[in-house]
């Protein structure tokens, strides 16, 4: 039985890769990647040379069939998303399901994730944590989802792009301006930044910035009234 390894990779700092991830990449016959160019840079840094195949959300089910064919022939495969842990707001879930249904073993190789990284420095937020990833870019849907999430008992973790982070922070503050929010920008990277305060305060900080760069993870503390 061939094996598919789901490999967590660094979200920024390459020093966060695990020994097990490196050894896995070295041992497999083929590496599937969300973006082969991105993963090639990672592999080159660690002097690893393996055949690569693109496996994005847009072609995941099609490529999964090709990967299964390779596994049927006895090859072991690793899958890596651009950063972090595959399947967490990244491709991977469809591939995992199809490979397992084809009778092959799927093995997790744990690694970094922006979700766990932010929660580790967010401080108290409630016993429960709900990970919702990226909300809809459409204002109405985004606000509706956010309002529903913020009425729940637990804390919430979201992801957002630099293009919509201010809109998201405005929405959070409009719903509950006193709710504690922690924003992680470019986590583990050179320009890492963590901003904490009430939703209103954090919103105002980013409203004052003329230019916003980087990827964001947002922690919203639990609703005390839930």
C-alpha positions as a LaTeX table, in Angstrom:
\begin{tabular}{lrrr}
\hline
Residue & $x$ (\AA) & $y$ (\AA) & $z$ (\AA) \\
\hline
Unk1 & 0.00 & 0.00 & 0.00 \\
Unk2 & 1.41 & 3.36 & $-1.00$ \\
Unk3 & 1.29 & 6.38 & 1.31 \\
Unk4 & 0.22 & 10.01 & 0.91 \\
Unk5 & 1.93 & 12.33 & 3.38 \\
Unk6 & 0.17 & 15.62 & 4.18 \\
Unk7 & 3.08 & 17.86 & 5.13 \\
Unk8 & 2.87 & 21.05 & 7.16 \\
Unk9 & 5.39 & 23.66 & 6.00 \\
Unk10 & 6.53 & 27.01 & 7.45 \\
Unk11 & 4.14 & 29.97 & 7.26 \\
Unk12 & 7.10 & 32.33 & 6.92 \\
Unk13 & 10.28 & 31.51 & 8.80 \\
Unk14 & 11.94 & 28.52 & 7.12 \\
Unk15 & 13.49 & 27.57 & 10.45 \\
Unk16 & 10.06 & 26.37 & 11.56 \\
Unk17 & 10.11 & 23.34 & 9.27 \\
Unk18 & 10.32 & 20.03 & 11.15 \\
Unk19 & 13.00 & 17.36 & 10.73 \\
Unk20 & 10.21 & 14.94 & 9.92 \\
Unk21 & 8.91 & 17.15 & 7.10 \\
Unk22 & 12.38 & 17.33 & 5.54 \\
Unk23 & 12.90 & 13.58 & 5.83 \\
Unk24 & 9.46 & 12.97 & 4.32 \\
Unk25 & 10.21 & 15.17 & 1.31 \\
Unk26 & 13.50 & 13.31 & 0.84 \\
Unk27 & 11.88 & 9.88 & 1.03 \\
Unk28 & 8.89 & 10.18 & $-1.31$ \\
Unk29 & 8.84 & 9.57 & $-5.05$ \\
Unk30 & 6.65 & 12.58 & $-5.95$ \\
Unk31 & 5.64 & 15.87 & $-4.33$ \\
Unk32 & 2.28 & 17.50 & $-5.09$ \\
Unk33 & 2.14 & 21.22 & $-4.33$ \\
Unk34 & $-0.43$ & 23.99 & $-4.34$ \\
Unk35 & 2.13 & 26.17 & $-6.14$ \\
Unk36 & 5.12 & 24.26 & $-7.52$ \\
Unk37 & 7.20 & 27.45 & $-7.76$ \\
Unk38 & 6.68 & 28.22 & $-4.09$ \\
Unk39 & 7.40 & 24.67 & $-2.96$ \\
Unk40 & 10.42 & 24.45 & $-5.27$ \\
Unk41 & 12.00 & 27.39 & $-3.43$ \\
Unk42 & 11.45 & 25.58 & $-0.13$ \\
Unk43 & 12.91 & 22.33 & $-1.45$ \\
Unk44 & 15.87 & 24.10 & $-3.04$ \\
Unk45 & 16.68 & 25.80 & 0.27 \\
Unk46 & 17.01 & 22.35 & 1.87 \\
Unk47 & 18.76 & 20.86 & $-1.20$ \\
Unk48 & 15.93 & 18.45 & $-1.99$ \\
Unk49 & 15.22 & 17.48 & $-5.59$ \\
Unk50 & 12.01 & 15.64 & $-6.40$ \\
Unk51 & 9.47 & 15.61 & $-9.26$ \\
Unk52 & 6.69 & 18.14 & $-8.64$ \\
Unk53 & 3.06 & 18.21 & $-9.74$ \\
Unk54 & 0.67 & 21.13 & $-9.34$ \\
Unk55 & $-2.36$ & 20.39 & $-7.15$ \\
Unk56 & $-4.44$ & 23.54 & $-6.63$ \\
Unk57 & $-8.01$ & 23.96 & $-5.45$ \\
Unk58 & $-9.00$ & 24.54 & $-9.10$ \\
Unk59 & $-7.66$ & 21.17 & $-10.31$ \\
Unk60 & $-7.46$ & 19.13 & $-7.11$ \\
Unk61 & $-9.91$ & 16.37 & $-8.04$ \\
Unk62 & $-8.35$ & 15.91 & $-11.49$ \\
Unk63 & $-4.80$ & 15.80 & $-10.17$ \\
Unk64 & $-5.90$ & 13.46 & $-7.39$ \\
Unk65 & $-6.70$ & 10.86 & $-10.05$ \\
Unk66 & $-3.19$ & 11.18 & $-11.45$ \\
Unk67 & $-1.70$ & 10.91 & $-7.97$ \\
Unk68 & $-3.77$ & 7.80 & $-7.22$ \\
Unk69 & $-2.50$ & 6.24 & $-10.45$ \\
Unk70 & 1.08 & 6.88 & $-9.33$ \\
Unk71 & 0.28 & 5.41 & $-5.92$ \\
Unk72 & $-1.34$ & 2.36 & $-7.51$ \\
Unk73 & 2.03 & 1.84 & $-9.21$ \\
Unk74 & 3.73 & 1.77 & $-5.81$ \\
Unk75 & 4.89 & 5.37 & $-5.43$ \\
Unk76 & 4.71 & 7.36 & $-2.21$ \\
Unk77 & 3.59 & 10.99 & $-2.47$ \\
Unk78 & 3.82 & 14.10 & $-0.29$ \\
Unk79 & 1.47 & 17.07 & $-0.54$ \\
Unk80 & 2.30 & 20.60 & 0.60 \\
Unk81 & 0.24 & 23.77 & 0.36 \\
Unk82 & 1.91 & 27.16 & $-0.08$ \\
Unk83 & 2.34 & 27.63 & 3.66 \\
Unk84 & 1.13 & 26.03 & 6.86 \\
Unk85 & $-0.95$ & 22.90 & 7.18 \\
Unk86 & $-2.82$ & 21.62 & 4.10 \\
Unk87 & $-6.58$ & 21.45 & 4.45 \\
Unk88 & $-6.72$ & 24.45 & 6.82 \\
Unk89 & $-8.09$ & 27.10 & 4.44 \\
Unk90 & $-5.83$ & 25.48 & 1.84 \\
Unk91 & $-6.26$ & 22.65 & $-0.70$ \\
Unk92 & $-5.82$ & 19.09 & 0.51 \\
Unk93 & $-9.17$ & 17.83 & 1.78 \\
Unk94 & $-10.37$ & 16.55 & $-1.61$ \\
Unk95 & $-7.05$ & 14.84 & $-2.29$ \\
Unk96 & $-7.10$ & 13.16 & 1.12 \\
Unk97 & $-10.62$ & 11.85 & 0.62 \\
Unk98 & $-10.00$ & 10.48 & $-2.87$ \\
Unk99 & $-6.71$ & 8.82 & $-1.94$ \\
Unk100 & $-8.22$ & 7.18 & 1.12 \\
Unk101 & $-11.24$ & 5.98 & $-0.86$ \\
Unk102 & $-8.81$ & 4.46 & $-3.37$ \\
Unk103 & $-7.45$ & 2.29 & $-0.58$ \\
Unk104 & $-4.19$ & 4.06 & 0.19 \\
Unk105 & $-2.92$ & 5.28 & 3.55 \\
Unk106 & $-2.90$ & 8.99 & 4.41 \\
Unk107 & $-0.36$ & 10.12 & 7.00 \\
Unk108 & $-0.22$ & 13.59 & 8.64 \\
Unk109 & 3.15 & 15.30 & 9.07 \\
Unk110 & 2.30 & 18.12 & 11.52 \\
Unk111 & 3.68 & 21.60 & 11.06 \\
Unk112 & 2.98 & 25.27 & 11.47 \\
Unk113 & $-0.37$ & 26.96 & 10.95 \\
Unk114 & $-1.31$ & 30.62 & 11.25 \\
Unk115 & $-4.35$ & 29.52 & 13.28 \\
Unk116 & $-2.36$ & 27.81 & 16.05 \\
Unk117 & 0.39 & 30.43 & 15.92 \\
Unk118 & $-2.03$ & 33.29 & 16.59 \\
Unk119 & $-4.01$ & 31.42 & 19.27 \\
Unk120 & $-0.75$ & 30.74 & 21.14 \\
Unk121 & $-0.14$ & 34.48 & 21.63 \\
Unk122 & $-3.72$ & 35.77 & 21.74 \\
Unk123 & $-4.24$ & 35.32 & 25.46 \\
Unk124 & $-7.57$ & 34.42 & 27.09 \\
Unk125 & $-10.51$ & 34.24 & 24.72 \\
Unk126 & $-12.78$ & 31.50 & 26.00 \\
Unk127 & $-12.64$ & 27.72 & 26.31 \\
Unk128 & $-13.88$ & 27.17 & 22.77 \\
Unk129 & $-12.19$ & 28.40 & 19.59 \\
Unk130 & $-14.02$ & 28.41 & 16.25 \\
Unk131 & $-11.87$ & 28.54 & 13.14 \\
Unk132 & $-13.82$ & 30.07 & 10.24 \\
Unk133 & $-10.99$ & 30.85 & 7.79 \\
Unk134 & $-11.80$ & 33.37 & 5.07 \\
Unk135 & $-15.28$ & 34.88 & 5.14 \\
Unk136 & $-17.10$ & 35.94 & 1.99 \\
Unk137 & $-15.66$ & 38.99 & 0.19 \\
Unk138 & $-19.24$ & 40.19 & $-0.29$ \\
Unk139 & $-20.18$ & 42.71 & 2.39 \\
Unk140 & $-23.66$ & 41.39 & 3.15 \\
Unk141 & $-22.61$ & 37.77 & 3.45 \\
Unk142 & $-19.49$ & 38.67 & 5.40 \\
Unk143 & $-21.42$ & 40.73 & 7.94 \\
Unk144 & $-24.12$ & 38.10 & 8.30 \\
Unk145 & $-21.56$ & 35.34 & 8.94 \\
Unk146 & $-19.58$ & 37.54 & 11.31 \\
Unk147 & $-22.64$ & 38.52 & 13.32 \\
Unk148 & $-23.62$ & 34.86 & 13.69 \\
Unk149 & $-20.10$ & 33.86 & 14.73 \\
Unk150 & $-19.79$ & 36.68 & 17.25 \\
Unk151 & $-23.02$ & 35.62 & 18.95 \\
Unk152 & $-21.52$ & 32.22 & 19.74 \\
Unk153 & $-19.91$ & 31.28 & 23.03 \\
Unk154 & $-16.35$ & 30.73 & 21.85 \\
Unk155 & $-13.52$ & 32.77 & 20.41 \\
Unk156 & $-13.16$ & 33.05 & 16.63 \\
Unk157 & $-10.13$ & 32.90 & 14.34 \\
Unk158 & $-10.36$ & 34.28 & 10.81 \\
Unk159 & $-7.96$ & 34.75 & 7.92 \\
Unk160 & $-7.97$ & 37.80 & 5.68 \\
Unk161 & $-6.02$ & 39.41 & 2.86 \\
Unk162 & $-4.42$ & 42.88 & 3.02 \\
Unk163 & $-7.05$ & 44.08 & 0.55 \\
Unk164 & $-10.01$ & 43.40 & 2.85 \\
Unk165 & $-8.57$ & 43.53 & 6.38 \\
Unk166 & $-9.83$ & 47.07 & 7.05 \\
Unk167 & $-13.33$ & 46.19 & 5.85 \\
Unk168 & $-13.35$ & 43.19 & 8.16 \\
Unk169 & $-12.17$ & 45.23 & 11.15 \\
Unk170 & $-14.86$ & 47.84 & 10.46 \\
Unk171 & $-17.49$ & 45.09 & 10.42 \\
Unk172 & $-16.23$ & 43.63 & 13.73 \\
Unk173 & $-16.27$ & 47.04 & 15.42 \\
Unk174 & $-19.74$ & 47.82 & 14.09 \\
Unk175 & $-21.06$ & 44.62 & 15.64 \\
Unk176 & $-19.26$ & 44.97 & 19.00 \\
Unk177 & $-16.76$ & 47.80 & 19.38 \\
Unk178 & $-15.69$ & 46.63 & 22.85 \\
Unk179 & $-14.86$ & 43.04 & 21.86 \\
Unk180 & $-11.16$ & 42.19 & 22.34 \\
Unk181 & $-9.39$ & 41.53 & 19.05 \\
Unk182 & $-5.85$ & 40.34 & 18.28 \\
Unk183 & $-4.53$ & 40.79 & 14.75 \\
Unk184 & $-1.46$ & 38.88 & 13.58 \\
Unk185 & 0.20 & 40.23 & 10.44 \\
Unk186 & 3.00 & 38.37 & 8.61 \\
Unk187 & 3.30 & 35.84 & 11.42 \\
Unk188 & 6.82 & 34.37 & 11.82 \\
Unk189 & 8.15 & 36.60 & 9.04 \\
Unk190 & 10.62 & 39.51 & 9.23 \\
Unk191 & 7.87 & 42.12 & 9.53 \\
Unk192 & 5.73 & 40.17 & 12.00 \\
Unk193 & 3.29 & 42.36 & 13.91 \\
Unk194 & 0.71 & 41.60 & 16.58 \\
Unk195 & $-1.88$ & 44.27 & 17.40 \\
Unk196 & $-4.25$ & 43.82 & 20.37 \\
Unk197 & $-7.08$ & 45.90 & 21.77 \\
Unk198 & $-10.78$ & 46.53 & 21.51 \\
Unk199 & $-12.32$ & 46.11 & 18.07 \\
Unk200 & $-12.71$ & 49.86 & 17.83 \\
Unk201 & $-9.09$ & 50.55 & 18.79 \\
Unk202 & $-7.64$ & 47.98 & 16.39 \\
Unk203 & $-9.89$ & 49.24 & 13.57 \\
Unk204 & $-8.66$ & 52.79 & 14.09 \\
Unk205 & $-5.01$ & 51.70 & 14.02 \\
Unk206 & $-5.40$ & 50.16 & 10.57 \\
Unk207 & $-7.63$ & 52.95 & 9.27 \\
Unk208 & $-4.75$ & 55.36 & 9.85 \\
Unk209 & $-2.33$ & 53.37 & 7.67 \\
Unk210 & $-1.86$ & 54.53 & 4.11 \\
Unk211 & $-0.55$ & 51.17 & 2.93 \\
Unk212 & $-1.25$ & 47.70 & 4.27 \\
Unk213 & 0.80 & 44.66 & 3.28 \\
Unk214 & 0.97 & 41.06 & 4.40 \\
Unk215 & $-1.33$ & 38.19 & 5.27 \\
Unk216 & $-3.55$ & 38.38 & 8.34 \\
Unk217 & $-4.97$ & 36.12 & 11.04 \\
Unk218 & $-7.57$ & 37.64 & 13.36 \\
Unk219 & $-8.55$ & 36.42 & 16.85 \\
Unk220 & $-11.89$ & 37.64 & 18.23 \\
Unk221 & $-12.43$ & 36.89 & 21.91 \\
Unk222 & $-15.53$ & 35.09 & 23.14 \\
Unk223 & $-18.87$ & 36.80 & 23.60 \\
Unk224 & $-19.20$ & 37.33 & 27.35 \\
Unk225 & $-22.98$ & 37.51 & 27.04 \\
Unk226 & $-23.33$ & 34.18 & 25.21 \\
\hline
\end{tabular}
